[in-house]
Amino acid sequence: MERVQRPRGTYDVTPLEAPRWQALEARIRDVARRFGFGELRTPVLEARELFQRTVGETTDIVQKEMYVLTPPGSDRQLVLRPEGTAAAVRAYLENGLHNGPQPVKLYYIQPMFRHERPQAGRYRQHVQFGVEVFGAGEATADAEIIALAVTLFAELGLEGLAVHLNSIGCPVCRPRYRQALLEYYRPRAARLCADCRARLESNPLRLLDCKVPEDQPHKAGAPRTVDYLCEACRAHFEALQGALDALGIAYRLDPGLVRGLDYYTRTVFEIRYGGLGAQDTVCGGGRYDGLIELLGGPPTPGVGFGMGLERLLLTLEAVGRLPGTPPALDAYVAVTGAVPRTRALRLVQDLRRAGLGVDMDHVGRSLKAQLRAAGRLGARHVVILGDAEWAAGQATVRHMASGTQRQVALAELAGFLQAASGAGGAEAAAASPVASRGSSGRGATGDAPPAAAGRRDAAAGTGSGAAEVEGE
């Protein structure tokens, strides 16, 4: 029977990759907390009209990329959430957060869904870290979210990132700029790509966001947004630059920078890393002062950004700074002889209740095979329970890295493993007296390599389960 495959443009996160995700998300949460942001979680399903009204009818998201569902018995269409800001605004209004103290500072780490062509770092289901500040119109709020992103990247060890900055004006000054764009592009319309020709009259700013190589020369000569700013927008943009200067954040003024969503006003920015090729943006955002009012709320300024975590992990991998390693087990309980498996299972559970990471065999392996399994799992210690140990109320505890081992009373086992793990494992085990010595009189950590030293200690055991390793 043919196996069912995951949908194109999606991926699985296995236990080998999960630690890097967990470490990255933990770092994000810590930085967001230090900047005063609280976590927001919104439904994966949202009403289609939420994004039609906010993102814009002429955007790729609305025209091409949304996953649309019509529930049985309903004529209202739902979509899998394609972006985070509109959903955050809906939640801000629907939950009455606009009635409380302002500003409200939110962050989220959530999956987004867009039916676009998969490529490196871009998936049809992707995880986005986003921040939103509602109720703060000062340019210092724009500077703060840029500082948050820069701080995160610095703590992850990323260097050589470039902050690109622009202002695209507001409803007061943008009509004049829009007219200038139309006058510039109309004579060139026949030479534009099909998407740009379709957008020219309805949303000419989107032409500046075109990535088609043949259209780039036209963009280079297009009118600049900063030359058409009203006094209020110009003052805001200058204040933002002053705030970034005060924070010591370098930036590049990029007059051709726009964002692909219709709700942006004034500030737009991107943070780019050149090592990713053409798709080099690792964070993008800006201001959207009219968005909350558009969704039925009071006039409220807003600013935020989003970054795809898949692309961020790709960047970290490119520079050798991937976070997170698979967590090691504190112990693996290996059972041999006539020791009841249910008693061993109870011991494992007691150790877990003590806060230790512990596993055991469930497929009837030999002791030698159990030790190999412990090594594959990265266990710091193996707790060997043979007939002799069980009768004496003890266990043979082997430190896997050094090969040293000792007898520990079962009643003291949790405390011993906690102390050994807390002291770094290897140092704690090496400092502990071993149960027996090799025939040469040297300690088990003598001149032999760790594996050989472990076998010598095991062979010197006195009838315990540990002695069975040599003969298997």
Summary of the structure (lengths in Angstrom):
residues: 472
radius of gyration: 30.2
end to end distance: 39.6
largest distance: 93.8
contacts: 1510
relative contact order: 0.10
helix: 42%
strand: 19%
